[in-house]
Amino acid sequence: MLTATAVNDQPVSRAEAEVLFEINEAAAERTDGGRFDDLLAKAVAHYAASASGLKVPPRSVALSSDTEIESWAPSYASKVNSEMLEWIAGQMRGKRHNNRRLMAMVATFLGATALPLAGQLPNVFDIGM
């Protein structure tokens, strides 16, 4: 669905990212070696970067398990719209299953100084916004 030819050149939509967050929460007990965590982080980064006006690679590249998120995702919050960071924090807030890959990506957006706070990112957003 996410990498179908018809949508390959379109950025991941907010609705698609929200569905992935719902799947992440519903399937918290999965054992997939982190593959879904990786997909969720990449899809959220793809949506957030695109919605912030940044150029993103085709889905087939960005969401591929062979592509490192660091090779294309924004590396600093100044490149990502603050509304997108707030949206991500809102999606993460109160979840019973924290996606470490997603938290690391958001910490990267915020810069290296945020890494020790990665486990508390939703709370950091509450204070900072």
DRENTI-991608 format. One record per residue (C-alpha): y, x, z. Coordinates in steps of 0.1 Angstrom, whole numbers, always signed. Example, Ala and Ser with C-alpha at 12.3 -4.5 7.8 and 13.67 -1.06 7.14 Angstrom:
BEGIN
<pt><py>-45</py><px>+123</px><pz>+78</pz></pt>
<pt><py>-11</py><px>+137</px><pz>+71</pz></pt>
//
This chain:
BEGIN
<pt><py>+0</py><px>+0</px><pz>+0</pz></pt>
<pt><py>+25</py><px>+27</px><pz>+10</pz></pt>
<pt><py>+18</py><px>+49</px><pz>-20</pz></pt>
<pt><py>+11</py><px>+23</px><pz>-47</pz></pt>
<pt><py>+25</py><px>+34</px><pz>-81</pz></pt>
<pt><py>+49</py><px>+4</px><pz>-82</pz></pt>
<pt><py>+67</py><px>+17</px><pz>-50</pz></pt>
<pt><py>+62</py><px>+54</px><pz>-53</pz></pt>
<pt><py>+99</py><px>+61</px><pz>-62</pz></pt>
<pt><py>+113</py><px>+37</px><pz>-36</pz></pt>
<pt><py>+120</py><px>+48</px><pz>+0</pz></pt>
<pt><py>+99</py><px>+34</px><pz>+27</pz></pt>
<pt><py>+115</py><px>+1</px><pz>+39</pz></pt>
<pt><py>+125</py><px>-9</px><pz>+74</pz></pt>
<pt><py>+99</py><px>-37</px><pz>+72</pz></pt>
<pt><py>+72</py><px>-13</px><pz>+63</pz></pt>
<pt><py>+81</py><px>+11</px><pz>+91</pz></pt>
<pt><py>+82</py><px>-18</px><pz>+116</pz></pt>
<pt><py>+47</py><px>-29</px><pz>+105</pz></pt>
<pt><py>+35</py><px>+7</px><pz>+110</pz></pt>
<pt><py>+50</py><px>+6</px><pz>+145</pz></pt>
<pt><py>+31</py><px>-26</px><pz>+152</pz></pt>
<pt><py>-2</py><px>-11</px><pz>+139</pz></pt>
<pt><py>+5</py><px>+20</px><pz>+161</pz></pt>
<pt><py>+8</py><px>-2</px><pz>+192</pz></pt>
<pt><py>-22</py><px>-25</px><pz>+183</pz></pt>
<pt><py>-45</py><px>+4</px><pz>+174</pz></pt>
<pt><py>-36</py><px>+27</px><pz>+203</pz></pt>
<pt><py>-73</py><px>+34</px><pz>+210</pz></pt>
<pt><py>-80</py><px>+48</px><pz>+175</pz></pt>
<pt><py>-97</py><px>+81</px><pz>+169</pz></pt>
<pt><py>-84</py><px>+94</px><pz>+137</pz></pt>
<pt><py>-75</py><px>+130</px><pz>+146</pz></pt>
<pt><py>-38</py><px>+122</px><pz>+145</pz></pt>
<pt><py>-37</py><px>+111</px><pz>+109</pz></pt>
<pt><py>-20</py><px>+78</px><pz>+116</pz></pt>
<pt><py>+5</py><px>+95</px><pz>+139</pz></pt>
<pt><py>+14</py><px>+118</px><pz>+111</pz></pt>
<pt><py>+17</py><px>+89</px><pz>+86</pz></pt>
<pt><py>+40</py><px>+69</px><pz>+110</pz></pt>
<pt><py>+63</py><px>+99</px><pz>+116</pz></pt>
<pt><py>+66</py><px>+106</px><pz>+79</pz></pt>
<pt><py>+72</py><px>+70</px><pz>+70</pz></pt>
<pt><py>+99</py><px>+66</px><pz>+97</pz></pt>
<pt><py>+115</py><px>+98</px><pz>+86</pz></pt>
<pt><py>+114</py><px>+87</px><pz>+50</pz></pt>
<pt><py>+131</py><px>+54</px><pz>+59</pz></pt>
<pt><py>+156</py><px>+69</px><pz>+83</pz></pt>
<pt><py>+166</py><px>+97</px><pz>+58</pz></pt>
<pt><py>+170</py><px>+73</px><pz>+29</pz></pt>
<pt><py>+189</py><px>+47</px><pz>+49</pz></pt>
<pt><py>+212</py><px>+76</px><pz>+60</pz></pt>
<pt><py>+220</py><px>+83</px><pz>+23</pz></pt>
<pt><py>+198</py><px>+114</px><pz>+21</pz></pt>
<pt><py>+176</py><px>+122</px><pz>-9</pz></pt>
<pt><py>+139</py><px>+118</px><pz>-1</pz></pt>
<pt><py>+108</py><px>+128</px><pz>-22</pz></pt>
<pt><py>+85</py><px>+102</px><pz>-37</pz></pt>
<pt><py>+62</py><px>+86</px><pz>-13</pz></pt>
<pt><py>+32</py><px>+102</px><pz>-28</pz></pt>
<pt><py>+47</py><px>+136</px><pz>-17</pz></pt>
<pt><py>+64</py><px>+126</px><pz>+15</pz></pt>
<pt><py>+35</py><px>+106</px><pz>+30</pz></pt>
<pt><py>+7</py><px>+129</px><pz>+18</pz></pt>
<pt><py>-15</py><px>+145</px><pz>+45</pz></pt>
<pt><py>-11</py><px>+178</px><pz>+25</pz></pt>
<pt><py>+27</py><px>+177</px><pz>+29</pz></pt>
<pt><py>+44</py><px>+190</px><pz>+61</pz></pt>
<pt><py>+71</py><px>+167</px><pz>+73</pz></pt>
<pt><py>+93</py><px>+198</px><pz>+79</pz></pt>
<pt><py>+93</py><px>+205</px><pz>+42</pz></pt>
<pt><py>+115</py><px>+175</px><pz>+34</pz></pt>
<pt><py>+127</py><px>+156</px><pz>+65</pz></pt>
<pt><py>+162</py><px>+162</px><pz>+78</pz></pt>
<pt><py>+163</py><px>+188</px><pz>+105</pz></pt>
<pt><py>+194</py><px>+178</px><pz>+124</pz></pt>
<pt><py>+208</py><px>+145</px><pz>+138</pz></pt>
<pt><py>+241</py><px>+151</px><pz>+120</pz></pt>
<pt><py>+223</py><px>+144</px><pz>+88</pz></pt>
<pt><py>+208</py><px>+111</px><pz>+101</pz></pt>
<pt><py>+228</py><px>+80</px><pz>+106</pz></pt>
<pt><py>+232</py><px>+73</px><pz>+144</pz></pt>
<pt><py>+221</py><px>+37</px><pz>+138</pz></pt>
<pt><py>+188</py><px>+50</px><pz>+125</pz></pt>
<pt><py>+183</py><px>+72</px><pz>+156</pz></pt>
<pt><py>+190</py><px>+41</px><pz>+177</pz></pt>
<pt><py>+166</py><px>+20</px><pz>+157</pz></pt>
<pt><py>+138</py><px>+47</px><pz>+161</pz></pt>
<pt><py>+145</py><px>+48</px><pz>+199</pz></pt>
<pt><py>+143</py><px>+10</px><pz>+200</pz></pt>
<pt><py>+110</py><px>+10</px><pz>+183</pz></pt>
<pt><py>+96</py><px>+37</px><pz>+207</pz></pt>
<pt><py>+110</py><px>+21</px><pz>+239</pz></pt>
<pt><py>+85</py><px>+4</px><pz>+261</pz></pt>
<pt><py>+54</py><px>+13</px><pz>+240</pz></pt>
<pt><py>+22</py><px>+20</px><pz>+258</pz></pt>
<pt><py>+12</py><px>+45</px><pz>+231</pz></pt>
<pt><py>+37</py><px>+73</px><pz>+225</pz></pt>
<pt><py>+34</py><px>+90</px><pz>+191</pz></pt>
<pt><py>+38</py><px>+127</px><pz>+198</pz></pt>
<pt><py>+43</py><px>+135</px><pz>+162</pz></pt>
<pt><py>+72</py><px>+110</px><pz>+160</pz></pt>
<pt><py>+87</py><px>+122</px><pz>+192</pz></pt>
<pt><py>+86</py><px>+158</px><pz>+179</pz></pt>
<pt><py>+103</py><px>+147</px><pz>+147</pz></pt>
<pt><py>+131</py><px>+129</px><pz>+166</pz></pt>
<pt><py>+134</py><px>+160</px><pz>+188</pz></pt>
<pt><py>+139</py><px>+180</px><pz>+156</pz></pt>
<pt><py>+166</py><px>+156</px><pz>+145</pz></pt>
<pt><py>+184</py><px>+162</px><pz>+178</pz></pt>
<pt><py>+179</py><px>+199</px><pz>+178</pz></pt>
<pt><py>+158</py><px>+224</px><pz>+198</pz></pt>
<pt><py>+176</py><px>+216</px><pz>+230</pz></pt>
<pt><py>+159</py><px>+182</px><pz>+231</pz></pt>
<pt><py>+123</py><px>+195</px><pz>+230</pz></pt>
<pt><py>+118</py><px>+196</px><pz>+268</pz></pt>
<pt><py>+129</py><px>+159</px><pz>+268</pz></pt>
<pt><py>+105</py><px>+148</px><pz>+241</pz></pt>
<pt><py>+85</py><px>+126</px><pz>+265</pz></pt>
<pt><py>+116</py><px>+108</px><pz>+276</pz></pt>
<pt><py>+133</py><px>+103</px><pz>+242</pz></pt>
<pt><py>+137</py><px>+65</px><pz>+245</pz></pt>
<pt><py>+155</py><px>+70</px><pz>+278</pz></pt>
<pt><py>+177</py><px>+98</px><pz>+264</pz></pt>
<pt><py>+189</py><px>+74</px><pz>+236</pz></pt>
<pt><py>+197</py><px>+48</px><pz>+262</pz></pt>
<pt><py>+220</py><px>+72</px><pz>+280</pz></pt>
<pt><py>+235</py><px>+88</px><pz>+250</pz></pt>
<pt><py>+243</py><px>+58</px><pz>+229</pz></pt>
//
